[in-house]
Amino acid sequence: MSLIKQLWLTIVVLLLLAFGGSLFIGVTTSRHYIEQEVEIKNRDNANALALTMSQMEKDPVTLGLLIAAQFDTGHYRLIELRDPQGEVIDLRQGADSVTDVPAWFVDLVRFDVPPGRAVIQDGWRQYGTLTVATHHSFAYQTLWRSTLSLLGWFALAGVISLLLAAWIVRTIRRPLRAVVAQAQDIGNRRFTTSPEPRTRELKEVVQAMNQLSGSVHDMLGSESERLDVLRQRLQHDPVSGVLNRDAFLSQLRAMLESSSRQASGTLAMVRLARLGEVNERVGHADTDHLLKSLGQMLDQLGKVSGDGVAGRLGGGDFALLVPGRVDTSALGQELTQRLGALQSHEERLSLGLPSALIAYSQDDQPAALLASLDGALATAENRGDLAQLVAEGAQRLPLFNSHAEWRKALDEALQGGVYLGRFPVLDARGRLLHLECPSRLRLKSEWRPAGVFMPWVSMLGLDTALDMAVAREALKEISHHGKPLGINLSAASIRSARFALDLRSLVHSHREAAAKLWLEVPESVALHDLESFRSLCRELQPYGCKLGLEHVGREFRRISDLQELGLGYLKIDASLVKGVDRSPEQQTILRGMATLCHSIGILAIAEGVDSLQEAELLHELGMDGTTGPGVRQHDRPA
């Protein structure tokens, strides 16, 4: 039985006891009072009648008429006259029936009133004994009416008391529900905080639970900060602050192997051409500051342009990777402007800051891309300080030549439906957690991967339409095959309130399939638009959908900000996973990330796993699942 039911039961029992006791005392007191009054009436009437008869002639007829007159006018049950020997001289007796009062009430409060007795004198001798008993019907009626009146007042007081009790219970239930919800959150490893209620006992409980949540939040924050320091040390160049060569190349390989929008974009390279001369003229410290400024400028450009990342390849060579950016010339112009601003800030010498750009696409080779960029950069360096060239990549015929053609083709493809790829995510025992399902669209009679059309989908504002079509197809296939499927949501969909409502309606109409739908968004999208993501989580969690983040790594230190969202899983970025069997530092970071995920009830899944050996090691480090080229795809649906 719940605490609220126990409280209501206690209130009702107390009210019944109070009203029942008051009613019993009231009825008993009234009964006793009426009995006393009737007894006094019997005695007084008997004495008065006996005195009158003592002063009269003792003619039996006259005495009988007097008794009859008294009986007929006084509501008597019995008037009896006996001689000294006990013989009845005269007797008047009425019916014992009681009208207008329930029989059960008469039996319950039966009056026990002794009759009044008096002696009649005839001079100096006793003539007889007079017995007078008043009829009880009036007493029963009076007690019955007073009892009904008392019950009415008690009922009114009871209704008022119950209304007051309902208000009190509701004021208690509101903070109690908050306490229960917080306790459930802590049970689910979501360490939320609640406002403190005014009830002292509940306030103490909430204070203790808030203190626990705060302690866990601080612990998660400090531990994630420690892991981020280790990651920074492992992946970032200590001078410029951007990714080092190995981390950047790992990020490039992961994007080229991706089946999402990251599989195509623009790769840029910038060179501080006269690094040796700069170092000699301004000194080591100022040179390091200049390298840091260049790295920060590229990193900011990458963030402004999307999910771009910057890295230092060595010496004065820097690279910028901007996925999903197909307009290479526009990016090149913006890069030149920023390099020019950096050049203008340095008045002591002329900086050589040539740049080169190249468009990349899925399945391009990193070595070939960098070789093309390096050659173009060398040519640009010979042309001037801020010269820029666009390198020739693999010869690809464009699918369509204009925005209008792309829009028409994408609209037709969306109307024709999407195809979902299949890439398994397996646990340590090889069991399927879910199937990653990147979207495919039929363009020019072929199913094209997301890397081909996603930049144009974003450019033409069709992200929400594509995501809704993918979600609809995923729920349809879950209903048909019964296997859990994972789909990606774009940044535009996360920010769209209309999309959240439409997706909730779609999920509501497929409640059974919704429990097997895994929805994931990039880490950067969720953290940079946290309120929109929180709103989406609130809309979908009641239906059992599992929400998670993909490509987690750069912002892992902010995981404590996400603990109250009820996330189901995190997918650790491939740049932290690749080569884990050769790097003890990576193993330490991944073990810590898995531990932190488990402490708040989130699954940790590793992306970009290249081999079975890597997968086994990752599971030993605490990863709950693995996905990537090295994960055996044995669980494809028919």
FENQUI-V909505 format. One record per residue. N is the residue number from 0. PHI is phi as a letter, one per 30 degrees, with the letter a starting at -180 (NA if undefined). NEAR is the number of other C-alpha atoms within 12 Angstrom. D_FIRST is the distance of its C-alpha to the first C-alpha in Angstrom with 2 decimals. Layout:
BEGIN
n=<N/N>
phi=<PHI/PHI>
near=<NEAR/NEAR>
d_first=<D_FIRST/D_FIRST>
END
This chain:
BEGIN
n=<0/1/2/3/4/5/6/7/8/9/10/11/12/13/14/15/16/17/18/19/20/21/22/23/24/25/26/27/28/29/30/31/32/33/34/35/36/37/38/39/40/41/42/43/44/45/46/47/48/49/50/51/52/53/54/55/56/57/58/59/60/61/62/63/64/65/66/67/68/69/70/71/72/73/74/75/76/77/78/79/80/81/82/83/84/85/86/87/88/89/90/91/92/93/94/95/96/97/98/99/100/101/102/103/104/105/106/107/108/109/110/111/112/113/114/115/116/117/118/119/120/121/122/123/124/125/126/127/128/129/130/131/132/133/134/135/136/137/138/139/140/141/142/143/144/145/146/147/148/149/150/151/152/153/154/155/156/157/158/159/160/161/162/163/164/165/166/167/168/169/170/171/172/173/174/175/176/177/178/179/180/181/182/183/184/185/186/187/188/189/190/191/192/193/194/195/196/197/198/199/200/201/202/203/204/205/206/207/208/209/210/211/212/213/214/215/216/217/218/219/220/221/222/223/224/225/226/227/228/229/230/231/232/233/234/235/236/237/238/239/240/241/242/243/244/245/246/247/248/249/250/251/252/253/254/255/256/257/258/259/260/261/262/263/264/265/266/267/268/269/270/271/272/273/274/275/276/277/278/279/280/281/282/283/284/285/286/287/288/289/290/291/292/293/294/295/296/297/298/299/300/301/302/303/304/305/306/307/308/309/310/311/312/313/314/315/316/317/318/319/320/321/322/323/324/325/326/327/328/329/330/331/332/333/334/335/336/337/338/339/340/341/342/343/344/345/346/347/348/349/350/351/352/353/354/355/356/357/358/359/360/361/362/363/364/365/366/367/368/369/370/371/372/373/374/375/376/377/378/379/380/381/382/383/384/385/386/387/388/389/390/391/392/393/394/395/396/397/398/399/400/401/402/403/404/405/406/407/408/409/410/411/412/413/414/415/416/417/418/419/420/421/422/423/424/425/426/427/428/429/430/431/432/433/434/435/436/437/438/439/440/441/442/443/444/445/446/447/448/449/450/451/452/453/454/455/456/457/458/459/460/461/462/463/464/465/466/467/468/469/470/471/472/473/474/475/476/477/478/479/480/481/482/483/484/485/486/487/488/489/490/491/492/493/494/495/496/497/498/499/500/501/502/503/504/505/506/507/508/509/510/511/512/513/514/515/516/517/518/519/520/521/522/523/524/525/526/527/528/529/530/531/532/533/534/535/536/537/538/539/540/541/542/543/544/545/546/547/548/549/550/551/552/553/554/555/556/557/558/559/560/561/562/563/564/565/566/567/568/569/570/571/572/573/574/575/576/577/578/579/580/581/582/583/584/585/586/587/588/589/590/591/592/593/594/595/596/597/598/599/600/601/602/603/604/605/606/607/608/609/610/611/612/613/614/615/616/617/618/619/620/621/622/623/624/625/626/627/628/629/630/631/632/633/634/635/636/637>
phi=<NA/d/d/d/d/d/d/d/d/d/d/d/d/d/d/d/d/d/d/d/d/d/d/d/d/d/d/d/d/d/d/d/d/d/e/d/d/d/d/d/d/e/d/d/d/d/d/d/d/d/d/d/d/d/c/c/d/d/d/e/d/d/d/d/d/d/d/d/d/d/d/d/c/c/h/c/d/a/b/b/b/b/d/e/d/j/d/d/d/a/b/b/b/c/d/d/d/c/c/i/b/e/d/d/d/d/d/d/c/e/d/b/c/d/d/d/b/b/c/c/c/b/i/c/c/d/d/a/c/c/c/b/b/d/d/d/e/d/d/d/d/d/d/d/d/d/d/d/d/d/d/d/d/d/d/d/d/d/d/d/d/d/d/d/d/d/d/d/d/d/d/d/d/e/d/d/d/d/d/d/d/d/d/d/d/d/d/c/i/c/c/d/b/b/d/d/d/d/d/d/d/d/d/d/d/d/d/d/d/d/d/d/d/d/d/d/d/d/d/d/d/d/d/d/d/d/d/d/d/d/d/e/d/d/c/c/d/d/d/d/i/c/d/d/d/d/d/d/d/d/d/d/d/d/d/d/d/d/c/c/d/d/d/b/l/b/c/b/b/b/b/d/d/c/d/d/d/d/d/d/d/c/j/d/d/d/d/d/d/d/d/d/d/d/d/d/d/d/d/d/d/d/d/d/d/k/c/d/b/c/b/c/d/k/h/c/c/b/b/b/c/b/d/i/c/c/d/d/d/d/d/d/d/d/d/d/d/d/d/d/d/d/d/d/d/c/c/d/a/c/d/c/b/d/b/b/b/a/d/b/b/e/i/d/c/e/d/d/d/d/d/d/d/d/d/d/d/d/d/d/d/d/c/l/d/c/d/b/b/c/d/d/c/d/d/b/d/d/d/b/c/b/d/d/d/d/d/d/d/d/d/d/d/d/d/d/j/c/c/c/d/b/b/d/c/c/d/d/c/i/d/d/d/a/c/d/b/d/d/b/b/d/b/h/i/b/d/c/d/d/d/d/c/d/e/d/d/d/d/c/i/c/e/d/d/d/d/d/d/d/d/d/d/d/d/d/d/d/d/d/c/i/c/d/b/c/b/c/c/d/d/d/d/d/d/c/d/d/d/d/d/d/d/d/d/d/d/d/d/b/d/d/d/d/d/c/c/c/c/b/b/d/e/d/d/d/d/d/b/d/d/d/d/d/d/d/d/d/d/c/d/e/c/i/d/c/c/a/c/c/h/d/l/d/c/d/d/c/d/d/d/c/d/d/d/i/d/c/a/b/c/d/e/d/d/c/c/d/i/d/d/c/b/d/d/d/d/d/d/d/d/d/d/d/d/d/d/d/d/c/i/c/d/c/b/c/c/i/d/c/a/d/d/d/d/d/d/d/d/d/d/j/d/d/a/b/a/k/d/d/d/d/c/c/b/d/d/d>
near=<8/12/15/21/15/13/20/26/18/18/23/22/18/19/24/23/17/21/26/22/18/20/26/21/17/24/30/23/19/26/32/21/19/30/30/21/24/32/27/22/28/34/26/23/32/36/25/23/36/36/23/24/33/27/18/21/18/24/17/20/14/16/29/24/18/26/33/25/17/30/29/19/13/24/28/34/31/33/39/37/35/25/24/18/12/15/15/19/25/28/28/30/23/23/15/18/16/24/19/18/25/19/17/13/23/26/13/18/27/23/29/22/26/22/32/32/31/31/30/32/25/22/14/10/13/20/31/30/34/43/39/42/37/43/35/37/29/27/33/35/25/24/33/32/20/23/28/20/17/24/23/16/17/26/20/15/19/26/18/15/23/25/17/16/25/21/15/19/26/18/19/25/25/22/27/29/23/26/31/23/23/30/25/19/25/29/18/22/30/36/35/35/30/32/23/24/22/17/21/14/16/26/22/19/26/31/23/21/31/28/21/23/30/24/18/28/31/21/21/34/26/21/28/35/26/22/34/32/23/27/36/30/21/29/34/30/29/23/28/33/31/41/39/33/29/24/35/35/33/29/41/45/33/36/41/37/31/37/34/38/41/41/37/39/42/44/55/50/50/48/42/40/32/23/27/18/19/26/23/14/17/21/16/17/15/19/28/25/21/30/37/29/27/41/41/30/34/44/31/24/30/31/22/19/28/31/32/35/44/43/46/39/29/26/24/33/37/46/49/51/51/45/44/39/41/35/25/31/22/16/36/36/23/24/39/30/23/27/35/25/19/28/25/18/16/21/11/14/19/23/37/34/40/42/48/44/45/44/41/45/41/33/24/29/22/28/18/21/35/37/21/29/38/32/26/30/38/30/24/28/29/20/18/21/29/34/31/39/34/34/33/24/27/18/12/14/9/17/21/19/13/13/19/14/18/28/24/21/27/38/27/19/29/30/18/19/27/35/30/38/30/33/35/36/44/37/28/27/16/23/21/30/31/36/41/37/40/38/42/34/33/26/30/17/12/14/22/27/31/43/35/41/43/38/34/34/33/31/21/24/23/29/33/31/30/41/41/37/33/37/45/34/33/43/37/30/30/31/23/17/18/21/33/38/46/44/44/43/42/42/32/32/34/37/26/26/20/20/33/30/23/24/35/29/20/28/36/23/17/27/23/22/31/37/30/34/43/41/46/39/39/37/35/30/31/39/28/23/22/25/20/26/41/29/25/38/34/23/30/33/30/18/26/26/37/37/42/41/44/41/37/37/40/35/32/42/33/30/43/36/29/37/36/32/37/41/41/38/43/44/45/42/39/39/38/46/47/39/25/34/26/15/19/19/24/34/30/29/37/44/32/32/49/37/25/37/39/26/28/36/27/35/35/44/46/48/45/42/40/29/23/23/19/33/38/28/32/42/32/24/30/31/41/40/40/52/45/35/26/24/32/25/24/17/23/21/22/10>
d_first=<0.00/3.78/6.63/8.35/6.43/6.73/10.17/11.06/10.34/12.43/15.04/15.45/15.82/18.25/20.15/20.47/21.66/24.02/25.40/25.63/27.38/29.63/30.49/31.29/33.43/35.12/36.00/37.15/39.27/40.79/41.56/43.23/45.23/46.40/47.39/49.49/51.12/51.95/53.30/55.54/56.68/57.60/59.56/61.32/62.26/63.55/65.69/67.03/67.96/69.47/71.61/72.89/73.77/75.47/77.86/78.76/81.23/79.62/80.43/77.79/77.98/77.55/74.65/72.98/73.37/71.83/68.82/68.39/68.57/66.01/63.63/63.92/63.19/60.61/57.55/58.13/56.63/59.54/62.95/64.96/68.42/69.62/72.89/73.13/73.25/69.89/71.41/69.89/72.30/70.07/66.47/64.39/60.84/58.33/55.39/52.03/50.02/47.62/47.31/44.70/42.04/39.50/40.48/37.06/37.34/40.84/39.70/36.82/39.04/42.33/45.04/47.17/50.18/53.50/56.56/59.28/62.53/65.99/69.54/72.42/75.78/79.23/81.44/81.04/79.42/75.95/75.92/72.34/68.60/66.50/62.77/60.70/57.03/55.43/53.46/49.62/48.75/49.19/46.95/44.19/44.54/44.44/41.34/39.64/40.48/39.30/36.00/35.53/36.46/34.00/31.19/32.21/32.13/28.76/27.38/28.94/27.60/24.09/24.35/25.67/22.97/20.18/22.12/22.50/18.83/18.10/20.72/19.37/15.80/17.58/19.79/16.96/15.05/18.35/19.02/15.42/15.64/18.98/17.70/15.10/18.01/20.34/18.22/18.10/21.82/22.55/20.73/23.04/25.90/26.45/27.06/26.73/26.86/25.05/26.49/25.67/23.62/25.04/22.12/23.52/20.54/19.47/23.19/23.65/20.95/22.54/25.95/25.19/23.82/26.79/29.07/27.78/28.29/31.69/32.73/31.88/33.66/36.66/36.67/36.63/39.29/41.55/41.23/41.92/44.86/46.20/46.03/47.69/50.48/51.02/51.06/53.49/55.70/55.67/56.13/57.87/61.44/61.68/64.47/63.47/59.68/59.45/58.77/61.32/63.38/61.23/57.97/59.67/61.22/57.93/56.35/59.32/59.00/55.27/55.97/58.87/56.74/53.88/53.16/51.89/53.71/54.66/57.10/59.76/60.95/63.63/64.73/66.95/68.98/70.54/73.11/74.28/77.80/79.65/77.06/79.74/81.86/78.92/77.97/81.55/81.99/78.72/77.48/74.54/71.94/72.85/72.96/69.43/68.37/70.10/68.37/65.01/65.83/66.84/63.65/61.46/63.42/62.84/59.14/58.76/60.71/58.43/55.30/56.94/58.02/54.62/53.16/56.55/57.12/60.21/61.78/64.86/66.87/69.26/71.93/72.15/70.57/67.23/65.34/62.87/60.65/59.27/57.30/57.35/60.37/63.15/65.41/67.34/70.04/67.68/65.96/69.40/70.52/67.49/68.02/71.70/70.88/68.53/71.08/73.74/71.67/71.20/74.95/75.83/73.87/76.06/79.45/81.05/81.56/81.13/78.13/78.44/75.17/75.87/73.03/72.54/69.88/69.09/66.70/64.63/62.78/60.69/62.45/65.07/66.12/65.44/68.84/70.69/68.94/69.71/73.28/73.87/72.42/74.49/77.67/76.98/76.12/79.40/81.30/79.49/80.31/83.99/83.81/82.57/79.99/77.41/78.50/75.91/76.12/73.85/74.14/74.70/71.80/71.60/73.31/70.74/71.52/69.11/67.12/67.83/70.27/68.66/65.44/65.97/66.36/63.24/61.18/62.48/61.88/58.32/57.44/58.82/57.03/53.63/54.28/55.17/51.92/51.11/51.14/48.64/49.87/48.07/47.67/45.05/42.72/42.07/39.94/41.36/41.31/43.07/40.10/39.96/37.64/39.19/42.63/44.26/45.83/48.60/50.06/53.47/55.54/58.52/61.53/65.06/63.94/62.13/58.54/58.74/56.37/54.54/57.08/59.72/58.11/55.29/57.69/59.04/55.59/54.73/58.15/57.87/54.29/52.87/50.04/47.17/48.79/49.18/45.63/44.24/46.51/45.42/41.69/42.36/44.36/41.80/38.95/41.40/42.32/38.74/38.03/41.21/41.18/37.53/38.55/37.18/39.76/40.33/42.32/43.73/43.44/46.32/46.45/47.45/44.38/42.07/43.77/43.66/40.85/42.08/41.79/38.14/37.34/39.47/37.93/34.38/35.54/37.14/34.11/31.90/34.29/34.01/30.27/30.51/33.60/32.32/30.09/33.41/35.33/36.31/37.78/39.88/42.08/44.71/43.66/46.20/45.03/41.38/42.29/45.11/43.07/39.63/38.30/39.27/37.72/34.47/34.47/35.08/32.19/29.80/31.19/30.95/27.92/25.41/27.53/27.41/31.03/32.10/34.21/36.66/39.93/43.24/46.35/44.39/46.67/48.59/45.58/43.24/43.25/41.11/38.24/36.10/36.41/34.64/31.57/29.26/30.56/28.62/31.86/31.83/35.26/38.58/41.96/44.39/47.83/50.59/52.83/50.59/50.36/53.94/55.89/52.88/54.42/57.43/55.76/53.82/53.02/51.30/49.35/48.13/47.09/45.28/43.46/42.30/41.24/39.21/37.50/36.64/35.31/33.06/31.78/30.26/29.26/32.35/34.65/38.25/40.91/44.65/47.13/50.77/50.71/54.26/54.10/52.06/52.89/51.43/48.25/47.86/48.49/46.02/43.26/44.25/43.92/40.28/40.71/38.12/40.61/44.26/46.35/50.04/53.38/52.86/49.59/50.43/49.75/48.92/46.03/47.73/46.48/49.14>
END
